[in-house]
Amino acid sequence: MWFYNLLLSLNVKGLFLLIFLFLLIADFYKSRKPANFPPGPKALPFVGNFFSLDSKHPHIYFQKLAEIYGNVFSFRLGRDSIVFLNGYKAVREALVTQAENFVDRPFNAITDRFYTEPSAGIFMSNGEKWKKQRRFALSTLRNFGLGKNALEQSVTEEIQHLKEEIEIEKGKSFNPAGLFTNAVSNIICQLVMGKRYDYADHRFQMMLRCMSEAVLLEGNVWGQLYMAFPSVMRHMPGPHNKIFSHFTSVEQFICEEVEQHKKDLDRNNPRDYIDTFLIEMENQHKESDLGFTEANLVYCAIDLFLAGTETTATTLLWALVFLVKYPEVQEKVQAEIDTVIGQARLPSMADRSSMPYTDAVIHEIQRIGNILPLNGLRVAAKDTTLGGYFIPKGTSLMPVLTSVLFDKTEWACPDTFNPGHFLDDNGKFVKREAFLPFSAGKRACIGESLVKMELFLFLVALLQKFTFSVPEGVELSTEGITGTTRVPHPYKVSAKIPFTPGSQYFPPVLTSYMIFTITKDPQKQQVEKTDRHRHFFCCCLFGSLTMWLYNFLLGLDLKGILLFIFSFFLIADFLRNRKPANFPPGPKALPFVGNMLSLDSQHPHIFFSKLADIYGNVFSFRLGKESMVVVNGHKLVKEAIVTQGENFVDRPPNAIAERFYTEPSGGLFFNNGEIWKRQRRFALSTLRTFGLGKNTLELSICEEIRHLQEEIENEKGKPFSPVGLFNNAVSNIICQLVMGRRFDYHDQSFQTMLKYMSEALWLEGSIWGQLYQAFPQVMKYMPGSHNKLFSNFTAIKELLQQEIEKHKKDLDHSNPRDYIDTFLIKMENHQEAELGFTEHNLAFCSLDLFLAGTETTATTLLWALLFLTKYPEVQEKVHAEIDTVIGQSRLPSMADRPNLPYTDAVIHEIQRMSNIVPLNGMRVASKDTTLGGYFIPKGTAVMPMLTSVLFDKTEWETPDTFNPGHFLDANGKFVKKEAFLPFSAGKRVCLGEGLARMELFLFLVALLQKFTFSVPEGVELNTEGITGTTRVPHPYKVSAKAR
């Protein structure tokens, strides 16, 4: 009843929201992964990772994912997750070692729609039906010559027909695709149907065309869409429907052949596979459950026909591509043919062992041609483990053959065409275990021996007779078009008979010109020049379009309107996010949300570093509707923020700042242009006036150190969390500069402000802040933790506002005490509100100083204790240097720093390794420019990533290891490093860099002078960190023992 009343109270919008939430929760529960399931990219609800898939080259895309997630990873297409296997070892373990666990096929939406029987055919059948049909097919094909001399003679006969067709071209350029498909198909036709077809047979040609197009469509984006969303796609228009119409055409062709065989069947003398199957149907009346039905005869014949034609013909096409591309290889093969066979006879399989180089070339063509870049899907028959991961029963598995044929641990130069992969030092042919173009195990290609025979005989016979070439200047593409198989881009070659006089061929050049001549009637020109007539015409056109759109929308139902709106926004999103030429590359983005859902929100800096490995040091990434360019590595970051400092000095619009600041470009951090310059200069000069970089501030820090030491002594050696104490101590330094006073460590309002500040900074950099930045128009109305950002910032602002009010009451214009006093005086003396000198902006600037002056230094001190506790030998060495230089009788001063090189190096290494600002403040291009060779249009947001500088492998000897030696020379003296940029660099370098350096040195040296820090035995502190706007350590406790 409660649920019924709820539904009654909902409007259409609410009902849609309820349904959406229900489906979202159902999708979440259905897609939950068990413990130790293979990792993979984050998936969207309903669609999974479909829209991030590179549909043109999925095999290359999956290899890139393997570099990120390992050789066993998961990938969700629609509602189903697939586990991908990469590399020879992992693929072999699945297909051979655990063959029984992964022998069956999973559900397939395309074959389920096409086949009228469950698990029909040979390729998609499972269990006892598959075993029986595979054994029957193998034995029948062997009876009709598979692997015997009789079939070799049939192939040789077909070679004669093929050569005649090529000779007809008389050296002119021709496309070999049709001829190869005809020739190869005729071999399987003789086994299955007992006859060959003439190359000019129209019905046969139509069937071959339908088959090739269906195979391409099944493996391209339309086939992938149908596999992922069959219940939706079967009702949608699109090229995917051609898959089924083409398969139906092939089915009809086979059905006609079956009917013809039934009419003249001789049970005592079967001619082919169809005859034998028909006889088996009659003999095994009770075996229809094992697939001996007429319908399944058609499906099995189609499977044999597809497998026996497409793969071999495609490999022959690749063979010509590589032999033309590498003419020296073609010449060497022809020399071996001339030596072993000569020109007097056709080749036979007996010649193969005497032709090691030719055999190696054929194998290398198969390897690098990579005609089955993925593989047939498998399904786990039971719960098992693979590569150390748990694979539940029913999980689909894809052993990626590309990863085997290009495995860098198995092949000397996997990406290069090199017949030497199959030759030993003596030039003899060598079999390679990682050569798996036919897959492996119980599901290995049923016609493997036939394919090997055809490839050898066809290719050797063609190269015996012809030399293949392309016109000068033509370069054949080796990229390929990926469907179910990977085929070369269409091409034309010339086949020249060597040493034949007069065979030189000059290909004709066909040039077409279409010339359109537009002659304007003078009267029409007159009309066009009349503004009134032109305006009238535009109004009529607009009115007609409006009326048409109105009538169109009236004819739509609710479903149609929603589809129209969605399509409109989809097109608008596409047009808005088109990239200019030479824009930095990046992962494919979804409409509306961009790459938001693939982002690792817990460790975005690591995620972006991995993307840099794939796309280069300058790449693009879309968050919501906006694309940003991420810059990685010391050289390029320096180029952006120092060399091109003027081009990237401003900040882009920030949704969080825009909601919080009541004035445009408020504060110090987010403002731009003249306001930013004026406010930054004013802040720097004012802070210097009140001690920044001077002895007076050093004395204030030393006084705060005493308070901090007293608080630590009160713990009496017990474990305590240093977070609050460090926040208090560091914050009091900036408070003295901004507000002219320090706060007691037990002041309630001060503690509340510090708590709000830490929480707000974490939320700003968390997934909630990222969601708000990406979708502010939606998130501002949604419940969630992101709303705490604004309530916390507002609370801090109100506390600062109270301080400003107090300062206004007792302001002495002739004797300002701090930043707030000086700002108030500046406001009164000058009418410069347009440059940010307003009371509101005073609160925002004070907030920026307070945040920057507290969080960064306090967080670095937290990391310092963590690393010093983790590496006690480093702590001992620092203690020894402090005792030698300063002793115990006085507090440290900045004058001691040059005499403490090891301590200085340790502090710098703590800053580098702690990486407390792992990303950086965003910049925006002020004009069109280039960066790293890419075009960066004006207005593009740019993220110079500090993590990539502090961990740049070209700049640091051991970037991932805590090593103070990074900042020491061979003599133990401190060395500055250019790639040490924890405060950023250029015109937007941290305003308080000098203050932070002073605080870190004095606080840390004074604490280590007084205490030894440790954790209880067996406790291991975590160095992973929690990433928000800053990167802070996981909460921990230490003991401080007085020295």
N, C-alpha and C positions, 0 to 999 in steps of 0.2 A: 504493500500500500504506500509506504514511504517513497519507494522508487517510482511508483505510478504517479504520485502527486508531484514529484520532482520533474518528471517528464512533461506533465501538464503545464507546469509553471515556466517551461523553457520556450523561448522564441526560436525561430529557425536558426539563428546564429548560435544560440546556446546548444541546440540539438546537434548541429554539426560539430561543435566543439566537444560535446559529450561522446559522439561516435568516434571522432578523431582520437580522443584520449583513450577510449576503450581499445581501439585498434593499435594504438601506440603501446599500451601496456601489454596487450596480447603478443605483439611483435617482440617486445622486450623479453617476455617469458619464453617465447618459442625459440628465441635466438641466444639464450644464455649459454655460455660455454662451460663445460666441465673443467675441473681443476687440471692443470698441466696440458690443456689443449694448445695446439700450436699457435703462436702469436700471429698477428697480422694487422693491417691498417684498420683504423676505426671505421665502422660502417654506419651509414644512414639508416633510419627506420624504413622499412618496406622495400627500399631499393638496394640496400646494402652498399657495396663499393662499385656498383655498375658504372656510375658516371665518372669515376676516376680511371676506368679501364681505357688503355690505349687500344682501340678496336682495330687500328691499322696494323699494329705490330704487337699483338698481345704477348708473344713469346719473349720479346725484348723487355717489355714492361714487367713481366713476372720475374725475369732475371734481375732487374733493378730492385724489385721488392725483396728478392732473396739476399741481396747485398745488405739490406736494412734489417730484415727479420730472421735471416738464417735460411738454410736449405730446406727446412720443413716449416711452412707457414700456411696460415689460413686466409681465405679471401671469400667474401660473401657476394654472391650474385643473386639479386632478388631476395627470396626467402631462404635460400639454401647456402650453407657454407661449404666450400671446397677446400681440401688440404692439398697444397702444391708441393711436389717433391722436386728438388733440383740437385744436380750433380750425379755422377755415375754411381757412387756408393749408395746414396739414398734411394735412387731409382732401382738399382739392382736388388737392394734389400727388400723393396716392396714387390717387385715383379718376379723375382726368382727365389730369394730366401724365404719370403712370406707369401709365396704364390697362392697357396690355398686360401689365405685370408683376403686376398685382393684379386680374385679371379673373375668375379661377377661385375656386371654393368649396373649403374644406378638407373633410376627412372629418367627417361628422356622425353621431353614434351613434344619434340618434332616427330620422332618415330611413333610415339603413342597416338598421335593424330593420324599418321599415315598408315600404320599397320592396323589391320582389322582384328588381328589376333595378338594376345599379350606375349611379350618377349619373342617376337617373330624374327625370321631371318637367321643369319649366322652371327652377324656382328653384335646385335643387341640382345640376343637370347642369353639365358642363364641356366645354371643347374644342369639337370640330366638332359633336358632338351638341347642345350648348347653342346654338351659332350657328344651326344648321339649325332647331331647334325654336322658337327665339325669332323668327327671320325668318318661319317658317311661321305662327306664332300672330299676329304683327303683320299680315301680309298678309291672313290669313283674317278677323281681326276687322275690318279696314278694309273688306273686301268686304261684311261684314254691317252696316256703318253706323258703325264707330268713326271719330269726327271728322266725320260727315256729318249732314245734316238728318234723314235717316231715323231715326237713333238719338235725335236730339233730340226727335222726335215720340213715340218710345217712352217717353222720360223724362217728357215732359209728360203722357202718358197715365197713367203710374204716380203722378205727383203728384196727379192727380185722385182715385185710389184712396186715397192717403195722407191727403189732406185730408178725405175722407169718414169715414175711421176716426177722425180727430181730432175731427171735428164730433160724432161719436157720443158722445164723452165729455161734451159739453154743459157745458164750462167747469170740470168737476171735475178734480182732480189726477190725473195718470196718468204712468206710466213710459214714456218715448218709445223706450227701447232696442229693444223687440221690433218696433215699427212701423218704425223706421228700418232695422233689419236686414232686415225683409221687403221694404221698398220698394227698397232699394239692391240686395239680392240678386236681385231680379226683373229688374233691368237686365242683369246678367251672365248670368243664366239664359237670357234671350232671345238673347244672343249665342252662348252655349255650347250650350244645349239647345233653342233655338227656341221657348220658351214661358215664360209667367209662371205663378206659383202663387198661389192664393187665400190671403189672410192667415189663414184658418181651417184650411188644409190641415195635418192633424196630422203626417203623414209629413214634410212640408217643415219644420214647426216643430221636430220632433225633430232633424232634420239640422242646422238652424241652431244649436240649443242645443249639440249635440255639437261643432260647429265652434268656437263661442265658447269653450267650456270647454277644449278641446284647445289652442287658441292661448294661453289664459291659463296653463295648466299647463306648456306647453313653455317659457315664459319665466320661470316662478317657480322657487323653490328646488328643487322636485322635478325639474323639467326640467334645471336646472343640475347637480343631483346625478347624474342619469342621463348627461348629457353628460360629466361629469368622471370618473365611475366606472361605465361601462356594464356591464363584466363582473361587477360586484358587484350593481348595482341591478336588473339584469334578473331576478335570483333573489330579490329582496326584495319584501315586500308594501309597498304605499304608493300614494298618489294618482297617482304617475307612470305606473302601469299603465293608468290611465284615458286617458292620451294615445293609447295604441295601440288601446284598445277604441273610443274615439270616432272616431279616424281610420278604423278598420275600418267603423264605421257609415256614415261619410260616403262611404267607398269603395263600399260596397254600394249606397248610393243612386245614385251615379254609374254603377255597373255595370248597374243595372237600366235606367237611361236609355240606356246604350250598346246594351244588348240590344234595347230597343224601337226604337232608331234603325236597327239592323241589319235588323229585320223589315220596316220600311217605307221603306228607303233608295231614293231616286230619284237615280241617278248623274248624270243630266242636270240635276237641279235640287236641289243641296244646300241645306238649310235653315239650317245653323248650323255651328259649329266641329266638333262631333262627326261630322256627315255628311262634311264636307270631309276630316277626318282618316281616316275609314274608306275613303274613295275613294283618298286618298293611299297608304294601306296597300296597297290592291290594285294601284295603278299602279306603286308603287316596291317591287317584291318584294325587291330586294336591299338595301334601306335599313333593315333591322331594326337594324343596328348604329348607325344614326343616330336610333333611338328611335321608328321608325314601327311600333309593336307595340300590340296591344290593351291590354296592361297599362300601357304608358306613356301611352296615350290617357287612361286613367282618372287617372293621376298628374298629367298636364298639366291636365286638366279641374279636378282638385282645386285645383291651384296657382292657376289663373285664378279659380276660385270663391272661394277664400280671399282672394286679393289684391283681388278686385273687390267684396267684401262688407265685410270687417272694417275696412279702413282708412277707407273713405268713411262708413260708418255711425258709426264711432267719432268721426270729425271732426264729423259733424252733432250728436252728443251733446255734444261740447265746445262747439260753437257755441251751443247753448241755454244751457249753463252760463254762458258769458261774456256773452251777451246779456241774461240775467236778472240777472247780477251787476252789469252796467253798463247800466241801463235807458236812460240818456241816449244810449248808442251805438245801442241798438235803435230809439229814437225817430228818431235822425238817419238811420238806414238806411231806416226806413219813410217818412220824408219824401222821401228821394231816390227811392224806389220810386214813391211817389204822383206825384211830379213827372215822372218819365221814362216810367213804364208806366201808372200809374193802376190802376183796379180792373176795367176792361172786358175785359182779356185777360191771359193767362198770359205770364210772361217768356220771352224767347228769348235765345240766345247773342249775337245782334246788339245786344242792349241793354247788354251788358257794358262796352263802351267808353264808353258814356254815363253809367256809374254808378261813377265812380272811388272814392268813399268806401266803397260797398258792397264793391267789389273789394278795397280795402285791408283792410276788416274781415275778409273771408273769409281773406285771406292771413295776417293777424295771428292769427286763430283757429288756422290750420294751424301757424304758428310756435310760439305759446305752448302750444297743445294738445299738440304734440310727441309724436305718436302712435307714432312709431318711435324711442324714445329712444336706442337703440344703433344697430344696422344689421345687415345680413347679413354674416357673416364672409367675409373674402377670404383667399387664400393666395398667397404669393410664388412666382411661376413660375420665378424665377432669383435668384441672389445679387444684391442691389442695396443701395442706401443710401436712407435716408429721414430727413429732418430731421437729417442729419449722423451718423446711426447706421447700423450694418451690419445688414441684414435678410437672413439666409440663406434659400436656396431651401427651400420647404416650411413656412415660418413662417406661422402664422395671424395675421391682421390684422383689427382691429376699428376702422373709422372711426366715431367716436362722433358721431352727428348732433346730439345735444343740445348738444355743444360748439360746433357751427356755428350752430345756431338761437339760442344764447344767448351768442355770442362778443361779449365786451365791446368788442372793437376794431371790430366791424362794426355793432353796434346801439346807438342812443342810450341806451335804457333797457331792456336785455335782459330783466330780470325783471318788467317791468310790461306789462300789456295796453295797447298803444298803436298804434292803426291808423295814426298819423302816420309810423310806420316806412316805410310804403309810399306816402306822399304828399309831393309837393314843396311849395314855398312857395305855389304857386298852386292847390293842392288837386288837382293832377293825379296819376294813379297812376304810381308809379315801380317798375320791376323792381329787385330786389336780388340781387346775385350770391350772397350768403350765405344765400339762401332755398332750402334743399335738403331739403324734407320728403319728397321722392321719391328721395333719394340723387342720384347724378350719374354721368356717364361711361357706359361700355358696359353696366353693370348697372342703369341708372336704371329706375325702375318702368315696366313694360311698358304699364300702363294709365293713365299720367299724364294724358293728354288726356281720357280718360273720367272720371277722378276730378274734374278741373277743371270739366268740363261738369256733372256731377252736383251738385257742391257749389254751383255758382252757381245752377242751375235750381231745385234742391230748396229751398235756403235762401231765395232771393228769393221763390219762390212761397209758402212758409210765412209769411214776414214780411209779404207782401202781404195775406194773409188773416187772420193771427192776431197778437195781442200775447201774448207768453209771460211768465209771472210765477210766483212762489212765494208761499205765505202769508206774511203779515207776521211777521217774527222768524226766519224760516227762512233760513239761510246755506248756500249750496251750496259744497261743498269743491272747491278747485282742485288738490288734492294728487295725485289719480290713483292707480290701481292698476296696477302694472307687471307685465306678462307679456311675451309677444312684442311685443304692442302696449301702449300706455298708455291705459287707459280711465278715465272718471270714476267716482267712487263712485256707486252707484245713487241716483237721485233722482226726484222727481215734480215736474211743472210743470202749470200751468193754461194752457190756450190760449183766450184770449178774443177774440171777434170785435169789433174796435173799433166804437164808436158804435152798438152794438146795445142797445136798451132792455131792461132787466131781466136783463142778463147778469152783474150782480154776483154773485160766487160766495163762499159761505162754506163752506170745506171741513169735512166732518164730522170729529169727533174720536172715534176708536174707542178705547175704554178697556176693558181686560180686567182682571178681578180674580180671583185664585185664593185662596180662604180655606180654610185648613186648621184644623180644630178638633180639638184633641187632648184627649180626656177620659180621665183616669186612673181605672182601677178601684181602689177603696179597698184591695182585697186586694193588688193589685200594688204600691201605694204602701207597704204594710206590708212586702212582701218587699224593696223597694229600701232601706228603712231598716235592714234587718238586715245588718250587716257580714259575718256569716258566709256568708249566702246570696250576697251580692255577690262575696265573695272566691271562693266555689265556682264561680260563673258565670264569673268572669275566668279562673280556672285551666282550666276546661273549654274556654273560647274559645281560650286560648293553646295548650292541648294540641291542639285541632283544627287550628289554623293551623300548628303545628309539624309535625303528621303530614301535613298537605296539602303543605307545603313539602318534607318528606322524600320523599314519594312523587313529587312533581314533579321533584326533583333526580335521583331514581333513574331516572326515565324519560329523562333527558338523556344524549346522548353527549358526548364530549370537546368537540366544537365547540359544542354547546348550552350546556355548563357555562361555557366561556370567554365565550360571548355573554351568558350570565346574569350572570356576575361583572362583565363590562364594563358591562352595562346598569345593574347595581346601583351601581357606582362613578360612572357617568355621572349618574344621578339624584341620588346623594348630593352630587356636585360641584355640580350645578345648584342643589339646595336650599341648600347651604352658601353659595353665592356670589350668592344673590338680593340685589339692591340695594334699599334702602328708597326710599320716595318722595322725590323731589327730591335724590337722591344725584348728585354731579357726573357729567356724561357722560364718555364715553371710548371708545376703539376697542373693537370686539367682541373678546371673549377666547375662546380655545380651551378646551375642557374640560382639566382637569389642569394644563396648562402656561401657561394664561393668555395674555398678550401677549409672553411671553419671547422667542419666536422672531422677532418683528417688531422687537425692540429693536435699535438700532444700538449695539453694545457698544463700538465704537471711539470714538464721539462721542455718548454718551447725552444730554449737555446740549443739543446741537444738535437731536437727535431730539425731545426733550421740548419744545423751543421751537417746532418745526414742529407738534407736536400741539396746542400752545396756540393756534396760528393757526387750527386747525380747530375745536377743542372749547371754546376760551375759556381764561381765565387760571386757572380752577380746574377740573381734570379728573381722572378716575380712570384708573388703569393697573394691570393685574393681572400680578404676577410669581409664577408657580407658583400656590399656593393662596391667596395673600394679595393683596388689593387695596390700593393706596395712592393717596392724593390728592396730586397735584402742584400746587403753588401758584406762580404766575408773576407777575412785575411788582412794582415797589417797593411800591405801595399795599397789595396783598394780602399780600405777604410780611411787611410791617411789621405789618399787622393780625393776622397769625397769631402772630408771634414777639414782638411788643411789646404791642400793644393787648390781645390775648388770651393774653398770656404765660403766665398760670396754667393755661390750658386746654391748652396745647401745650408744656409744659416737659419732660415725661418722654420717654424713649426707648422705642420698641417692642422686642419680643424680637428678638434678632439671632443667627442660627444660628451664625455664625463666632465671635462673642464667647462664646456659651453653651458651645461646644465647648472653647474655649481657657481661659476662666476657670473655675477649680475651685470658685469661690464664686458664689452668685447675685449679680447686679448688681455685679460686680467692677470695680475701676479707678475712674477719674474720668469717663471719657467715656460709658460705658454704664450706670452705676448711676442709680437713681431715688430719689424721695422723700427721706426724712430722711437716708438714707445719703449721697445725692448732695450735699445741702445741707451736711451736716457735713464731708464730705471736701473739697468745693470751698472752704469757708471756711477749713478747716485749711491747705490747699495755698496759698491766696492769702496768708494771714497769715504762713505760714512763709517763702515766697519773698520777701515784703517784708522780713522780718527779715534775710534774707541778701542784700539789696541791690536787689531788684526795684523799679525806679523811683527809685533813689538814685544818688549819685555813685560809691559804692563799686563798683557793677556797671558803671558807665560806664568806670571805670579798668580793670576786668577785660577789657572789650571792647576798649579801646585797646591793652592788652597783647597780646590775641589778634590784633589788626590787624597788629601788628609781625611776628608769626610768619607771618601770611598774606602780607604784603608780601615777606618774605624768600623764601618758597617761590616766589612769582611771579617775583622777580628771578632766582632760580636757573634759570628757563627761558630767560633771556638773549634775549628777544624772539622766540623760536621759538613756533610754534603749539602750544597745549596745551589739554587739556580741563579746564575749571575745576570740574567736578562734585565730584571727590574733595576738592579744597582747600576749597571752600565747605562741604561736609558736615562736614569736620574742624573748621573754624573755628567755625561756628555751633554744632555739637554740643558743643564744648568750653565754651561759655557755659552751656548748660543742665546740663552735667556738673558745673560748679563749684557750681551751685545745689543740685543733687540729690545729688551724690557728694562734693562738696568738693574736687575736683581736675580738672585738665585732662590730656589724653592727647597724647603725641607723635604727629605726623602719620604716623609710620612704625610705630606700635604695632600688631602683627599682630592681636591679639584685638579691639582697638578698630576696626580696618579691617573685620574680619569682621562685627562687629556692625552697622556702618554699611551694609555690603553687604546683609546679611540684612534690615535694616529697609527699605531702598529697594525691594528685590524683593518683600517681603511687602505693602507698601502698594500697589505696582502690581498685584499679583495680587488683592488684596482688591477693587479696583475694576474688574478686568478681567472678561471673560466667564466665567472660571473661578470667580471670587468670586461673580458674579451667579447662576451656576448653583447654587453651593452654598447661597446664601441662599434661592433659590427651591425647591430640592429637596434639603434636607439629609439626609433619610432615605435617599435613593438615593445621593447623591454621596459620603457618608461611606464607602461600600463600593466606590466606583469608583476606578480609577487615574486619574491626571491631575495637571496642574500645581497644582490647588487644594490638594493635600496638602502642597505646599511652604510654603503659608501657615502651617500649623501647625508644621511642622518649623522654619521660620525664626523664628516667634514664640517657640517653645520654646527655641531656641538663645539668643535675646536675653534671655529670662527667666532662663536659667541663668547668663549672664554677670552680670545684675543681682543674682541670688541670691548669687553669689560676692562682689560688692561689699557686700551686706547682711551676709554672714558676717564680712567683714573689719571692717565698722563695729561689729558686735557685740563683737568681740574687744577693740578699743581705744576703746570708747565712754566718754566723759567726761560724766556726767549733768549736771554743773554748767556744761559748756562745749560745747554741741552745735555741730557744724561745718557742718551742711547739712540738707537735707530728710530724708534717711534717719535721721540721728541723732535729729532731733526726733520723727519718727514712732515710732522704737523707744522713746524716753522716754515718749511718749504711751501706747504700748501697756502699759508697765510701771506707769504711774501710775494708769491708769483701766481698769477692766474693761468696755471698750466694743466688744467683738468684734462685737456686733450692728449697730454703726454703721460697721463696716469696718476697725476698728483691729486687724488681724491681720497676721501676717508675710506670708502669701500676698498679701493685698491691698496691702501695701507694695510688693511686686514689681510688681503690676499697675499701681498708681498711678505708680510710678517709670517704668514702661514708657510709660504714656500721656504723661507729661511729656516723656520723652525723644523720643518720636515727634513730638509736637506742637511741641516746641521746636527740632527739627532740620529736619524735612522741609519745613515751610512756608516758613521764612525762607531756607533754602538754595536752594529752588526759585525763590523770588522773585528772589534775586540772580542766578540763572542766566538768568531772563527779562530781568532788567535789562541784563546784558551783551548779550543778543541784540538788544533794542530799541535800545540805545545804539550798537551796531555797525551796525544797519540804518539808523538815522537819525543819521549823524555830525554833522549840523548841531545836533542836540539835545545831543549829547555836548560839542561845542565851546562851546555856550552855558552848559552846566553848569560846564565848566572855567573859563570866564571869570568866572562868579559866585563860584566857590570861590576863585580867585586874588584877586578883589577883596575878599572878606570875610575869608578865613582866611590866604591866602598859602601859602607852602611851609615856614614855620619851625616850625609846630606841627601836631599832629593836631586834627581837628575835635572839638567837644563839642556836647552837646545845647543849650547856650546859643546856638550859632550858628544854630540852625534858623529862628527868626523872621526872621533877616537873609538867609536864602537861599530866598526865595519860589519862584523858578523851579525850583530843585533839589527843593524839597519837592513842587511840583506834578508834576514828572517822576516822582518816586518813587511818588506816589499814582496817576498814570496807568499806571505799570508794573504796580502791584498790580491796577488795574482791568482792563487789557487782558490780563494774564497769567492772571487768573481761575483761580488755582491750586486752589481748591476749587469746581469748577464746579457741583456739586449742593449738598449740605449734609448735615449729620447729620440722620437721620430723627427726627421727633417722633411722638407718639401723643396722640390726643384723650383727656383725662382724664374728659370727660363729654360728653353730647350737646350739640352746639352748631351754629351756622351760620357759614359763611365764604363771602364773595362771593355771598351769596344762596342757597347750597346747604346741605343738611343733612349734617352730619358726625357720625356716631354715635360714641359712646364706644368706644375701642379701635381706631379707624381710624388707620393709619399715615399721616403727612403729610410731604411733602417740600417745604420752602420752598426753591425753586431760586435760588441766588445768581447764576447766570449771567443769569437774566432781570432781575435788579436792576441788575447792573453794565453790562448792555447794553440797558436799558430806553429805548426811543426817545422816551418822554415825559419822560425825566429828563436825557438826555445829548444834546448838540447833534449830535455825530457819533459815535454809539456804537461803530461798527465800525472807527473810525480811531484811530490813536495820536495823541492831541492833548492835550498838557499844559495847553492853554488851558482845558480843562474845569474846572481848579482855580485859575484866575486871573481876577481881575476886570479891568475896563477899564484900571485903573491898574497892573496887573502884580502886585497883592497876592494872597497865597494866600487861597482861599475854600474853606471846608468845604462838602461836598455831602452832603445827607441820604441820597442813594441810594448812597453809598460804603460798602458793607457787605462787604468781603472777609473780615472776622472774624466774620460773622454779626451778630446783634443780640439784645437782650433778655437773659433770665436765663441763657441758654446761650451767650452771647457768649464768644469764645475767651479762655480763662484767661490766656494769655500775650500778650494784645494789646499791652500796654505794652512788654513785652520785645521783641516783634517790631518795633514802630515804632522803638525805640531802636537795635536791631541794624541794621535796614535803612538808617537814616539814617547811622549812624557808619561801618559797613562800606563803603557805596557812596560816600560823600563821601571817605573816606580813600583808596579805590582810585582814584577819578577825580582826586584831588589828586596822586597819585603817577604814574598811568599813563594812556596813551591806548590804547584797545582797538580792534582792527581784525581783519578777515579778509583772506586773500589775494585779490587782484583776480580778479573773475569768480565768486567764491563767494557764493552767496545763502543766508542762514540762513532756515530754515523756521519760520514762526510758527504752524503748525497745532497742534502739541503732541500728546503721548501721554497719554491719559486713563486713570488708574487711580483710586485714592481721591483722589489729587491729579493735577493736570494739569502735566506736565513737558515742557520743550522736547525736540525730537529731539537726540541727541548732536551736539555741534559742538566746534570748536577755534577759539581766538582767539589773537592775538598781543598781548602787553602791552609797549608801548614806553614807557620811562621818560620823564617830562616834565622 
